[in-house]
Amino acid sequence: MNEKKTIDQLRYRINRYREMGNGAMCQDLLIELRQMLAINQ
């Protein structure tokens, strides 16, 4: 449950940074999200 909440929060933050045009932070969060998804598989 807690991991799903964290993944959802990451996706939300990625979308927010993308809307603001902050590509560098968006890329960092995408890397973090990919790592979380890899751990959960």
C-alpha positions as CSV (number, residue, x, y, z in Angstrom):
1,M,0.0,0.0,0.0
2,N,2.7,2.4,1.0
3,E,4.8,1.6,-2.1
4,K,1.7,2.2,-4.4
5,K,1.1,5.6,-2.7
6,T,4.8,6.5,-3.3
7,I,4.6,5.5,-7.0
8,D,1.4,7.5,-7.4
9,Q,3.0,10.5,-5.7
10,L,6.0,10.2,-8.1
11,R,3.8,10.1,-11.1
12,Y,1.9,13.2,-9.9
13,R,5.1,15.1,-9.3
14,I,6.5,14.1,-12.7
15,N,3.3,15.5,-14.4
16,R,3.5,18.7,-12.4
17,Y,7.2,19.3,-13.2
18,R,6.5,18.5,-16.9
19,E,3.7,21.1,-16.9
20,M,6.1,23.7,-15.4
21,G,8.7,22.9,-18.0
22,N,11.3,21.7,-15.5
23,G,12.8,18.9,-17.6
24,A,15.8,18.1,-15.4
25,M,13.7,17.5,-12.3
26,C,11.3,15.5,-14.4
27,Q,14.1,13.2,-15.6
28,D,15.3,12.6,-12.1
29,L,11.8,11.6,-10.9
30,L,11.4,9.3,-13.9
31,I,14.6,7.5,-13.0
32,E,13.4,7.2,-9.4
33,L,10.0,5.9,-10.7
34,R,11.7,3.3,-13.0
35,Q,13.8,2.1,-10.0
36,M,10.7,1.7,-7.8
37,L,8.8,-0.2,-10.5
38,A,11.8,-2.5,-11.1
39,I,11.9,-3.3,-7.4
40,N,8.2,-4.2,-7.3
41,Q,8.4,-6.6,-10.2
